[in-house]
Amino acid sequence: IAQNKSVYNIKIDPSIHIDNLNESLYNLIKLLEKNAEDYLDDLPITKFEPFEFNFSSNSEKERWQKDMNLNKNFDAAQTIEYLREFFGIPENLNDIEARKIISLRAKLYKQRYRQYNPLTLAANVSDKTIVAIEEESNKYPTIYIEGEPTRDYVNSECFSNLLGYVGNITDTELLENENYNASDVIGKSGLEKSFEKNLRGVDGELLVQVNNMGKRVGTVSKKAAKSGNNLFLTIDADLQINKQKKIYDIIEKNLMKVILAKLNKVGLHNLLATIFDANILSIQKIFEADENSYSYVLKSFALQNNPDLNYETDTTTIRQIIANGVKNKNISPKTILLAMHEQKIISGDDSYFKNSSASQIFYDKIDSGEISPKMFNFDPCTGSAVVLDVDNGEVLAAVSYPSYDNNKLSNVFSNNYYCQILSAKNTPMVNRPFMEPRAPGSTFKMITAIAGLEKGVITPTSKIFDESVFKKAGRPYGKCWASHSHGTLDVSSALEVSCNYFFFETAYRLGNSKSKNLLNGIHDLNFYMREFGLDNRCGVEIGELYDFSGDGVSNISSPEYKMKNGQTSKWYDGDTIRTAIGQSKNNYTAANMAKYINILASGGKRYKLHLEKEIRDNNFNCVEKILPTLEKTLELKSENLDAIYKGMLAVTEGNRGTGRAAFSKFPIRVAGKTGTAQENNNRPDHSSFGGFAPFENPRIAVYVLIPFGDTKLTIAPASQIAREIINEYFKLDFVSDEKSVVNSFTK
């Protein structure tokens, strides 16, 4: 899923000094622009006038100015003026053209103390560019073409949250890592960063002979480089490589199903307005568009609202103005779709777009896959899914939606793409399975049930009558989700119907049945929350949410956590009963919840989760092999676990099971629990599902989280996604008989 491929890069040898360096670089820039090739341009100044700095912080600005020996009081325009003179940029070039040369000269200048290290100016260039440079080499002195291995990610969007990406080493990273040089590539995030030392090889050496024009004319000596080791993952070859993309597609398909179910209510204009939150249309291309284009219509609308807009510095404002124009029906949905066509986001010939309605185009592009939920910031448009091996804690799949293309960040970094995804409001760079906490809702209730059973305040046969409104914990009263009473329930049937009242009462008894001390209830719940791993990292080799808490304070719903977040230190029975149903201060990642489900499925074995399986050298000899790490075996009574299992099975099979619609006629038995959790009164509840399969002999544990996905217009999307994942894993070829939501709408 991550491999090296050979590409041709354009390099410059800074050790060779020539008088016409600016001319050489300018010739190269014109050639690359003519052939639509990207080149190195990370100058922290906007590309067009009026020039402005685009640093992410003042410290970054100060460090760059110091490296460049600049007056710290210079603004961007003064900086360009000074560097023009310093680098001797010809006066016949305007400032915009001069800035292009400065971007390369500045990079060379920063490397002035390491002048024998070649600098890559452009990566993976086309044969057309290579031929042009070779045929007219006199125009490009000191510049040469070199074949090099470069990182290539297969199905990049499906794996980028796990793999991360590599990129050119920064000055800070150079200080932190011995035996690296300024032209090296280093792991920036994910597994690429975590296993940098294992994956990195040993540099080779090349001594070359050049003529007086700086052109290489021969090789004096050469020492071969040594490749790094190979990292093998726990990711199941059949599930992840062939099916992780499938899981990604499953999430995407089900999100679109929910969006389409909402579409008749909200209108196409409101949906398309949110593509500006997701940064799908390029504002630069809109502002550079031809006067006869539909993109120019969008530019004109923005400038009518504010004639002084600069697309480089006012991108957010421009997006908001155009989005409001679409929402208020001042810009038609078809204009947006035609602008997407102009920017090659969606395809089709001109006659098709001219003769088709906006709705027809929209639905056709959904069918073709060119329009998908990742293009919108519209509930629901995000999700995560984690699949674990019950027997050892191996992560078989961990999918984050939407994601990003790490090929565009590796090797030669695309700053435009990085800014696009970094500022997108649907946050494609967030590693959701391991970094996004959400309230679990009712998928948490097995912990409350275990606490009540193990502490003896209920038994597997205890009966509690659902009075709908729970008044014992004071106001505001806790309410069951159903509009009617579920009647008299034991713990298994309470899980089946997800009765809030039953778990309110269980939690209340934990704190009040003996000592009348309300803190006993939350302390007992907190104990089992920790036992099930909710108060710690899962163990994987990449960054997790708990890596950033850093203060040692409990991260579970607890009095300590309440106080940590600046609220009153007093804990009430109302806090306890809401914690018991997965609300209150409960916020956990999908990976943490999957680990908890995995512990249930294994009968109490808490395995450390891991992504690394083994490391092999280039002769495929095993260098390191990871064995399962059993952190703890929970001491849980078998009769209590049996009661939990019975309830979870009833969720998917029972006459009143909250997951029965999703798992109707499913060919294998699945233990599961559905969940909904409210975060915002103006948005749908979160939809979640946790479960394991097969019921009789669990092999996998699954957790799916769809933030703001419970619209009530379709079967809960998390449950449907979990069913399809299980279907894929066991190769069941099960097809649900539920009607397609897509086909129920008029195009």
Secondary structure, 3 states (H helix, E strand, C coil): CEEEEEEEEEEECCCCCCCCHHHHHHHHHHHHHHCCCCCCCCCCECCCCCCCECCCCHHHHHHHHHHCCCCCCCCHHHHHHHHHHHHCCCCCCCHHHHHHHHHHHHHHHHCHHHCCCCEEEECCCCHHHHHHHHHCHHHCCCEEEEEEEEEEECCHHHHHHHHCCEEECCHHHHHHCCCCCCCCEEECCHHHHHCHHHHCCECCEEEEEECCCCCEEEEEEEECCECCCEEEECCCHHHHHCCHHHHHHHHHHHHHHHHHHHHHHHCHHHHHHHHHCCCCCCHHHHHCCCCCCHHHHHHHHHHHHCCCCCCCCCHHHHHHHHHHHHHCCCCCHHHHHHHHHHCCCCCCCHHHHHHCCHHHHHHHHHHHCCCCHHHCCCCCCCEEEEEEECCCCEEEEEEEECCCCHHHCCCCCCHHHHHHHHHCCCCCCCCHHHHCCECCHHHHHHHHHHHHHHHCCCCCCCCEECCCEECCCCCCCEECCCCCCCCEECHHHHHHHCCHHHHHHHHHHHHHCCCCCHHHHHHHHHHHHHHCCCCCCCCCCCCCHHHHCCCCCCCCCCHHHHHHCCCCCCCCHHHHHHHCCCCCCCCECHHHHHHHHHHHHCCCEEECCECEEEEECCCCCEEEECCCCEEEECCCCHHHHHHHHHHHHHHHHCCCCCCHHHHCCCCCCCEEEEEEECCCCCCCEEEEEEEEECCCCCCEEEEEEEEEEECCCCCCHHHHHHHHHHHHHCCCCCCCCCCCCHHHCCC
